[in-house]
Structure formats: structure tokens, C-alpha cells
Amino acid sequence: MTYAVDRIHEEVAYVAYHFHWSLEEILDLEHRERRQYVERIADLVTRAGAER
């Protein structure tokens, strides 16, 4: 099974934007670990928006 290239680009952009990590650092993460970071960032963004 392959992971859609567009999805990887989306995840990389999202993590890089919020955590300022390099492309290499993000791509070195295992798929599952990268998805966990994406989910955690989304939680933080949602909570920050709710606190406004």
C-alpha cells in the first residue's frame, strides 16, 4: 500500500508551518509518528481558536 504523495506534502507542510522543522526532519519520522504530530498540532490549533 502506498501513501498518497499529496497527503505526505500536506502533512509535511502542516508540521513545518507549526513546528518549523526541516523537510528532512519531518520525512525521517515514521508514518505513524508523523500522523500523531499532525493530530496533536490540530488539537493545539483547535484549542487555541476556542480560547479566543
Backbone as JSON Lines, residues from 0, in Angstrom:
{"i":0,"aa":"M","n":[0.84,-1.18,0.0],"ca":[0.0,0.0,0.0],"c":[0.89,1.24,0.0]}
{"i":1,"aa":"T","n":[0.57,2.19,-0.83],"ca":[1.33,3.43,-0.88],"c":[0.52,4.55,-0.28]}
{"i":2,"aa":"Y","n":[1.23,5.51,0.22],"ca":[0.59,6.67,0.84],"c":[0.58,7.78,-0.2]}
{"i":3,"aa":"A","n":[-0.54,8.41,-0.41],"ca":[-0.68,9.42,-1.44],"c":[0.34,10.54,-1.26]}
{"i":4,"aa":"V","n":[1.02,10.87,-2.34],"ca":[2.04,11.91,-2.32],"c":[1.44,13.24,-1.87]}
{"i":5,"aa":"D","n":[0.25,13.55,-2.33],"ca":[-0.4,14.8,-1.93],"c":[-0.62,14.85,-0.42]}
{"i":6,"aa":"R","n":[-0.96,13.71,0.16],"ca":[-1.18,13.64,1.61],"c":[0.13,13.87,2.37]}
{"i":7,"aa":"I","n":[1.21,13.3,1.88],"ca":[2.52,13.5,2.52],"c":[2.9,14.97,2.45]}
{"i":8,"aa":"H","n":[2.71,15.6,1.3],"ca":[3.03,17.02,1.15],"c":[2.21,17.86,2.12]}
{"i":9,"aa":"E","n":[0.94,17.51,2.27],"ca":[0.06,18.22,3.19],"c":[0.55,18.09,4.63]}
{"i":10,"aa":"E","n":[0.9,16.89,5.03],"ca":[1.4,16.66,6.39],"c":[2.71,17.38,6.64]}
{"i":11,"aa":"V","n":[3.63,17.32,5.68],"ca":[4.92,17.98,5.82],"c":[4.72,19.49,5.95]}
{"i":12,"aa":"A","n":[3.9,20.06,5.11],"ca":[3.64,21.5,5.16],"c":[3.03,21.9,6.5]}
{"i":13,"aa":"Y","n":[2.12,21.11,6.99],"ca":[1.42,21.4,8.24],"c":[2.39,21.38,9.43]}
{"i":14,"aa":"V","n":[3.19,20.33,9.52],"ca":[4.16,20.22,10.61],"c":[5.23,21.3,10.49]}
{"i":15,"aa":"A","n":[5.73,21.51,9.29],"ca":[6.77,22.53,9.08],"c":[6.26,23.92,9.44]}
{"i":16,"aa":"Y","n":[5.05,24.22,9.07],"ca":[4.46,25.53,9.36],"c":[4.36,25.78,10.86]}
{"i":17,"aa":"H","n":[3.89,24.78,11.59],"ca":[3.64,24.96,13.01],"c":[4.86,24.72,13.9]}
{"i":18,"aa":"F","n":[5.71,23.78,13.53],"ca":[6.87,23.45,14.38],"c":[8.19,23.95,13.81]}
{"i":19,"aa":"H","n":[8.17,24.44,12.57],"ca":[9.37,24.97,11.92],"c":[10.47,23.92,11.79]}
{"i":20,"aa":"W","n":[10.08,22.68,11.58],"ca":[11.04,21.6,11.36],"c":[11.4,21.54,9.89]}
{"i":21,"aa":"S","n":[12.56,21.03,9.59],"ca":[13.01,20.92,8.19],"c":[12.31,19.74,7.51]}
{"i":22,"aa":"L","n":[12.36,19.76,6.2],"ca":[11.79,18.67,5.4],"c":[12.41,17.35,5.8]}
{"i":23,"aa":"E","n":[13.72,17.34,5.96],"ca":[14.42,16.1,6.31],"c":[13.97,15.56,7.67]}
{"i":24,"aa":"E","n":[13.82,16.46,8.64],"ca":[13.38,16.04,9.98],"c":[11.99,15.41,9.93]}
{"i":25,"aa":"I","n":[11.11,16.01,9.16],"ca":[9.74,15.51,9.08],"c":[9.68,14.2,8.32]}
{"i":26,"aa":"L","n":[10.4,14.11,7.21],"ca":[10.37,12.88,6.42],"c":[11.08,11.72,7.12]}
{"i":27,"aa":"D","n":[11.96,12.03,8.07],"ca":[12.63,10.98,8.83],"c":[11.68,10.31,9.83]}
{"i":28,"aa":"L","n":[10.57,10.95,10.12],"ca":[9.59,10.35,11.03],"c":[8.9,9.17,10.35]}
{"i":29,"aa":"E","n":[8.58,8.17,11.14],"ca":[7.75,7.08,10.62],"c":[6.38,7.64,10.32]}
{"i":30,"aa":"H","n":[5.67,7.02,9.4],"ca":[4.33,7.49,9.01],"c":[3.43,7.69,10.23]}
{"i":31,"aa":"R","n":[3.39,6.7,11.08],"ca":[2.51,6.76,12.25],"c":[2.89,7.93,13.18]}
{"i":32,"aa":"E","n":[4.18,8.11,13.37],"ca":[4.65,9.2,14.23],"c":[4.32,10.56,13.62]}
{"i":33,"aa":"R","n":[4.48,10.7,12.3],"ca":[4.15,11.96,11.61],"c":[2.67,12.26,11.75]}
{"i":34,"aa":"R","n":[1.83,11.24,11.6],"ca":[0.38,11.42,11.74],"c":[0.03,11.84,13.17]}
{"i":35,"aa":"Q","n":[0.74,11.31,14.15],"ca":[0.48,11.7,15.54],"c":[0.8,13.17,15.76]}
{"i":36,"aa":"Y","n":[1.89,13.65,15.18],"ca":[2.21,15.06,15.28],"c":[1.15,15.92,14.61]}
{"i":37,"aa":"V","n":[0.69,15.5,13.44],"ca":[-0.36,16.24,12.74],"c":[-1.6,16.33,13.62]}
{"i":38,"aa":"E","n":[-1.98,15.24,14.23],"ca":[-3.16,15.23,15.09],"c":[-2.98,16.11,16.32]}
{"i":39,"aa":"R","n":[-1.81,16.07,16.93],"ca":[-1.54,16.89,18.12],"c":[-1.55,18.38,17.76]}
{"i":40,"aa":"I","n":[-0.94,18.71,16.63],"ca":[-0.95,20.11,16.2],"c":[-2.38,20.57,15.97]}
{"i":41,"aa":"A","n":[-3.18,19.74,15.32],"ca":[-4.58,20.09,15.07],"c":[-5.32,20.34,16.38]}
{"i":42,"aa":"D","n":[-5.05,19.51,17.39],"ca":[-5.66,19.7,18.71],"c":[-5.26,21.05,19.3]}
{"i":43,"aa":"L","n":[-3.96,21.37,19.22],"ca":[-3.47,22.65,19.75],"c":[-4.11,23.84,19.03]}
{"i":44,"aa":"V","n":[-4.2,23.73,17.72],"ca":[-4.79,24.82,16.92],"c":[-6.26,24.99,17.29]}
{"i":45,"aa":"T","n":[-6.96,23.89,17.45],"ca":[-8.39,23.95,17.79],"c":[-8.57,24.58,19.17]}
{"i":46,"aa":"R","n":[-7.76,24.14,20.13],"ca":[-7.87,24.71,21.48],"c":[-7.53,26.2,21.5]}
{"i":47,"aa":"A","n":[-6.51,26.58,20.77],"ca":[-6.11,27.99,20.72],"c":[-7.23,28.84,20.12]}
{"i":48,"aa":"G","n":[-7.89,28.31,19.11],"ca":[-9.01,29.02,18.5],"c":[-10.19,29.14,19.43]}
{"i":49,"aa":"A","n":[-10.43,28.14,20.26],"ca":[-11.54,28.13,21.19],"c":[-11.31,29.11,22.34]}
{"i":50,"aa":"E","n":[-10.05,29.39,22.63],"ca":[-9.71,30.28,23.74],"c":[-9.81,31.75,23.38]}
{"i":51,"aa":"R","n":[-10.03,32.03,22.13],"ca":[-10.11,33.43,21.7],"c":[-11.4,34.05,22.09]}
